[in-house]
Amino acid sequence: MKNKSNLLLLAALFGGLLFNFLFWKERLALNLFIYSIYILAVTYFNPDVTKSTKFKIYGLTHLLSAILVVINNTDLSIATYYISLLVFIGFSHNQQIRTVFAAGLAAILQMITTPYNAINNLSKISIGNFKLKPVFRLIKYIIIPTIVVIFFTCLYAAANELFAHYVNTILSSIFNFFESILQFFFEDLDIERFFYFCFGLLLTGGLLLPFFNKALENAELKAPEQLKRTRKESNQKTLWYQVMETFSGNLLSRKMALKTEYITGVIMFAALNILLFLLNTIDISTLWFGYKPAGNFSSLLHEGTNSLIFSIVMAMAVIAYFFRGNLNFYRKSKILKSLAYSWMFQNVILIISVFIRDGYYIEFYGLTHKRIGVLVFALLCIIGLCTVYLKVARQKTLFYLLRINGIVWFFLLLAFSVINWDVAIAKYNLAQSDNISLDADYLLSLSDKTLPVLDKNRSKLHYSPSKVYDEREIAQPQTADDYRNQLDERIGYFKTRYGEEGWLSWNLQDWKVANYFGIRHSN
């Protein structure tokens, strides 16, 4: 155990040095891939980590996300990298966990408790007959009070400007004192980079040093996926019951019988089916076939889509609530289930309307990140409705919904990171410039990866009036020369930035742009 602790602490120390070397004043690109290789290797060779199928799957997905950062280098790919890293770490050190949400939370808790975990590992080290455990036992008593004092200091500083000024003065004096001491012994020491190393050490330690408390893992193990009929005693109250009782007063104390809940559900789902049937009929007759935009077209489509998506999410929540317990086993529940299935099917039709609305929006105004996001969210709603159907049909729990949807969302996030959305948006909108209202301002706001595409289509960068009647107009549209000048400024900025970057910031997309403009690294 002592050797294991020593090796993990040395790995964390080396990881801090590696972090400092890889990321200091560099962009996130190839350096993230190298850092991931190190984290994966140390975790793999940690004998306390079981090399299960789950470990290998999520290890490979994180490695893929790191590769996608080097290939695409988009904000989405970087966000996916961080999420996949947290999920991998959570599953590696808590392999009994079953949901990606709990795995991510476990990893965050592990990173937050890094100082405590480090002290716990350091206390196992002995130098000859001298043991460090008594020393670090005293330090443990200081950690929690220190954290609490820092927390309340920040609160009081936010509430009182004079207090904040005094705190800032004291901290500056302490910082300058230690800086002068360090500069006396280490004349060439870069204080800012030293603290950057400390940050890298804490981060790497949080990823490598396991959190010994398995309370989250044990709590999740108790969560069942299959519903079972339970007989509740009159004095037995669940946490959910107590929360609802807070807001409903003595309404719940009247003990609504299962039959009453069933009748309430039947009435509600019947009414909702009728209501949604009317809405779907209107959409099918006016939107699906022969739709002609009129009035404030943009506002109608945009606001209508947001409302429909929210209604679909709430529909899934209502179904999950009614089929959360014993109502699943009620002998007359077939009618209620049929009404719920009907409402789910009608919500699928509603999602099709969302797709059509967003399709019209794209047809007249082109692609944007938000419009793509609507399509993705509508797809997630369909998946969510499918899992809700399985929950009702197979009498599954809410935990089952979280587990399945978490896995699907995680792998869809990874799949969407494969696409370079900025380049795809720019190429599509410019190719359709004769058919859509081209938004040159939006195109010029996209990342540097689109610069070659924009440079090839300079002549199309001008104000384009709406192809349909729409009250939404640009107040002061810029001239074509203004747009081209902005593009030249963007290209100049990229040339300066790319020329100053090192090899650790290398990524495929920047390399392609640099090759297009004939730029080379200066270092």
N, C-alpha and C positions, 0 to 999 in steps of 0.2 A: 504493500500500500504506500509505503514511504517513497519507493522508487517511482511509482506511478505519479504521485503528487509532485515529486521533483521534476519529472519529465514534462508534465503538463504546465508547470510554472515556467520552465525554461522555454517551452513552446510558445507560451503567451508572451514572454519577454522578447523572443526572437520575432514573433508576430508583430509586436509593437514597433520594433526596428524596421521590419519589412513594410509595415503600414506607412511609416514615416518616409521611407525611401520611395515607395510607389506613388503616394498621393500628394506629397508636398508640392503645392502650386502646379498641379497637373489636372487635366480634365479626366472625367470618368470614362475609361475606354479599356484598352488592353490591360491596364493596371488592375482593374476589377477581376479580370479573368485570372491573372497570376495570383491575386490574393485568394480567390476561390479555390484554386488548385491547392494552395497551402492549407486552407481550412479543411477542405475535403480530405487531404492526405493525413493530417494530424488526427482528425476525427476517425478516419478509417483504421489507423494504427493504434487507437485507444482501445486497450483490451476490455474496458468496461462497457463499450458500445457494441451491441449485438448487430452483426452484419445480416440483418433480415432482408426479406424481399422489399419491405416498406422502406428500409434504409437505402437500398440500392436504387429504387424507383425515384425517391425524392432527391437523392444525391445526383442522379443523372439529370433530373429536371432542372436542378439548380445549375449544373454544369452547362446545360443547354441555354439557360437564361443568360449565363455569363458570356457564352459564345455569341448570342443574339445582340448583346450590348456592343461587342466588337464589330459585328456585321452591320447592324442597323443604327445603333447609338441614338435611339429615340427616347423621349421621356417615358413612354410606356414600357420599353424594354428595361430601362433602369429601375422603374417602379417594380416590375416583375422580378427583377434580380433581387431586390431587397425582400420582397414578400417570399420568394422561393427560398432565400437564405434563412429567414426566420422559421419557415415551415420545416426545412431540412434539419435545422438545429433542434427544434422542438421535438420532432419525431425521433431524432438520433438519441437524445438523452431521456426521452419518455416514450418508449416504443409501445406502451399499452394505450396511449392516447389514440383516439379513432377519428377525430375531426381536425381539419386544417385550422379551424378557428382556435381550438384548444392548443394545438401545436404552436401556432404563432404567439398565443398568449404566454405559453410556457417559456418560449424563447425570450420574450420581452422580460418576464419575471427573472429569468436567469441572468440577463444582461443588467437589469436594475440592481440585482444583489451581487454584482461582480466583486466589490470590495469585501463583502462578507465571505463569499466563496473563496477568494484569494487568501484571506486570513485563515479560513478553515483548512485550506491546503498547506499554508505555511506553518501552521501549528503542528503539523505531522512531521516536520523536518527536525532532525537532531544533528548537532555537531559534536561528535564524540559522545561523551556522557551528558553533554549539555542539551537540554530539550527546550525548544522554543514555545511549547504549548502554554506554560504559565505566563510568558510575556504577552502572547497574543490573546490570552484569555482576558487580560486587563484591557486590551485594545477593543475587544468586542463590546465591553461595557460603555465605551465612548462613542461607538458608531451611531447607534440609534439616537441618543441625545443630540449629537452633532447634526444629524440629518433633520431632526425636528426643529432645532434652533435655526438652521439655515432656512428651512421652509417658512417659519414665522417671521424671520428677518425680511425675507422677500415680500411677504404680505404687508408687514408694517411699512416697508420702504415704498410700496406701491400706494399706500394710503396717506403717507405724509412726506411731502417733498423735503422738508428740513431734515427729517430723520434719514431720508434717502441720501441727502447730501453728506451728513455725518458718517453714515455707513460707507459711502463711496470714498470719503477722505481717509477713513481708517484702513479700508482694504487697499487703497493706493499706497499708503505708507508701508503697510506690511509687505506688499508686492515689491516696492522699491527697496526695502530692507533686504529681502531675500535675493533680489536681483543683484544688488551690490555685492553680497557675499559670494554668490555664484560667479559673478564677473571677476571678483578678486582671485578666486581659485582657478577659474576656467575663463581666461581672458577672451578667447574666441568663441565662447558659447553663445548660440543664438537662443535667447530666452523664449521667443515666440515658437521656434521650432521644437524646443524642449517640451513645452506644454502640448504641442501637437503630437509629439511622441507619447506623452502620458495619456492623451486621448486615445491614440491607437492601441496602447497597452491595455487600457480599460476595455475598449471595444473587443479586441482579440481575446482577452481573458473572459469576457462575457460569452463569447462564442464557443470557447474551448473548455472552460471550467464548468462542470455540471452543477446544477442546483440540487442539493441533497434532499430538499423537501419535496415529497411526491404527493402532496395533498391534492393538487389539481388532477393529476393522473388517477389517483384513487377515487376522486369524486366522479370523474367521467366514467370510470369502470362500472359504477353503480347505475348509470343511465341506461335503461333498456331501450331496445328498438321495437319490440313487439308489445302492443297493448295487452293488458290483462284486466279482467273485470275485478274491481276491488269493492269491498264493502266498508264504507267509512262509518265510524262511530260518530255519534252526535257531537261528542266533545273533541273530535279530531279535526284540526283545521290546518290546511296547507298554507304555505307562504303566499301563493296566488290568492287564496281565499281571504287571507288577512289584508292583503293589499287592496282587493276589491271592496272589502268591508269598510275600509277607511273612507272610500269615496261614496259608498252607497248607503251608509248608515245601517238601519235595521232591516233593509230590504232583503239582504241575503240571509238574515237570521230567521226568516220565515220558511226557510228550507224548501226551495223549489223542487218538487218531485221530478223524477226522470220523465214521467209522462207529460208533465207541464212543459219541461224543456223541449221535449219532442214536438209537442203541438206548436210551441213558439217558433221552433226551427222550421216546421212545415209552412206555417203562415208566412214567415219571413222569406224563405227561399222561393215560395210560390210568387210572392209579390215582386221579389227581385228578378225572377225569371221573366215576368210580364214586363217589368220596367226595361230590362235589358233587351227583350225582344223588340220593343218599340224603338229603342235606340238603334239596334242593329238593322231594323227594317228601313229606318231613315237613312242610315249610312249606305246600305246596299243600293237603295234606289237613287240616292243623290251623289254618292261618292264613287262607288265601284264601277258604274257604267255611264259613259258620256259626261263625265264631270267637266264643267267649264268654270274656271276661276273668275271671281267677281268680288268687288268691294276690297276690303283690307285683307287680301289673300294671305299674305305672310302672317299676320297676326292671328287669323282664324285657324290656320293649320298649326302654328306653333303652340298656341295656348290650348287648343283642342287636344293635341297630342299629349301634352303634359298632364292634363286632367284624366285622359283615358289610361295612361300608364299608372297614375296614382290609384285609380279605381280598380285596376287589375291586381295591384299589390294588396289593396285592402280586401278584395274578394278572396284572395288566398288566405289572408289572415282570418277572415270570418269563418271560412270552411275549416281551417285548422283548429279554431276555437271550439266550434260545435262538435267536432269529432275528436276531441281531446281525451275522452274517457269512456264512461260506461254507456253512453249513447250509442257507441259502436255495437254493443251487444244487446240492445233493446230489440225484442222480437218483432216489433212493428216498424223497424227503422228502414225497411226497404223503400218506402215512399219518400222518406227524407233523403236517402242516398240517391234515389233517382232524380229528385229535384236538384240535389247538389251536383250530380253528374251533368245534368242539363245546363246548369249555370256555368260549370266549367267549360262545356262545349261552346256556350254562347260567348264566354270570355275569350276563347280561341278565335271566334269570328271577330270579336272586338280588336284583338291583336292584329288580325289581317287588315282591319281598317287602319290601324296605326301604321302598318307597313305601307299601305296605299297612300296615306296622307304624307308620310315621309318621302315616298317615291315621287309624288307630285312636287314636293318642295325641292328635291334634288333635280327634278326635270327642269324647273324654271330658274333655280338659283344656284345649282351646282352642289358639289360636295363640300362639307365642312366637318370638323371633328364632332360637333354637337349632333349633326344629322346622322353621322355614322354611329354615334353613341346611342341615339334613339333606336336604330336598327338592332344594335347589340343588346340593348336593354329589353326590347321586344322579344328577341330570341331567348333571353334569360327568363322572361315571363312565361314563355311556352314551356320551357324546361321545368320551371317552378310549378306550373299547372299539372304537368305530367307526374311530377313527384307527389303533388297533393292528391292526385287521383290514386296513385299507388298507396298512399297513406290511408285513404278512406277504404279502398277496395281490400287491402291486405291487413287493415287494422294496425297500422304502424304508429309510432310515437313522433312527437315533435323533434326529438333527438335524431330520429331517422332522417327527417327532412333536412336538418342542419348538416348531417354527415354527408348525404348524397349531394346536396346542392353545393356544399363546400368543395367537394372533389371536382364537380363539374365546372364550377366557377374558376377554380385554380387552373385546371388544364385548358379552359377556354382563354384565360388570361395569357397563358403561355403561347397558345396558338395565335392569338391576335398580335402578339409581340413579334411574330415572324414577318409581318407586313410592315413596310415602311410607309406609314399613312400619309406623312407630309408629301412625299414624292408622288404617291398615288393620287392624292387630292389635286396637286398642281397639274399633273399630266391630264387627269380627267377634265378638269375645269377649262384648261387651255385648249384641249381637243374639242370641247363642246362650246367654245366661245361664241360661235355663231347662233347657238340655240338657247343659251342661258344668259342671265344678267351677270356678267363676269365682275366679280368684286376684286379689283386690283389691289386695294388696300389689304384685304385679307390674305391674298397670295404673297404679298411682300412681308407679311407678318410671320410666315412660316419659317422653319429652320433653314440653316445654311445648306442643308442637303438638297434643297430645291433650286439653288442658284443656277446650275447648268440648264435646267428646264426653263427657268424664267429668262435666262440670257438668250436661249434659242428662240424665245417667243416675245422678244421686246416689243414688236409691233402690235401685239395684242394687249399690252398693258396700258389701258386707257379707261376712262369712265364709260360704263355701259348702262344705258337706261333699261328700266325693267321691261321684260318681254310681255308682261301682263299688267293690267291696271292694278296699281298698288299704291296706297297712301304712303308707304314707307319709301322715302327718297333720300339720297345723300344731300345734305344742306348745301355744302360747297364742294362739289366734286373737283378733284385736282386735274390738271392738264396731263397729257401724255408725257411731256417733258419732265414734269415733277416726278412721275412714277419712275421714269428711266433714271433720273438723278438719284432717287432713293435706291434703286437697284445697284447703281455704280458705287454708292456709299457702302452698301452691304458687301459687295464684292471686295472693295478696298479693306474693309474691316476684317473680312475672312482672310485675305492675304497676309495682313499683319499678324493676326492671331495664329494662323497655321505656321507661319515662318518662325514664330517664337516657341512653339511647342516641342517637347521632347518625344522620344519614341514611346514612352509610357502612355501618352495620350493618343496613340495611333488607333484609328478605327477605319473600317472599309469605306464608309460613306464620305468622310472628310478626304480620304486619299483619292477617291474618284473625283471629287470636286476640285482638289488641288491639281490633279492630272489634267482636268479639262482646262483650267486656267494657266497651266504650266508653272505651278508654284513648287518650290522645293524648301525643305526645312533648312533653317539657318544654323541649327545646332545638331 
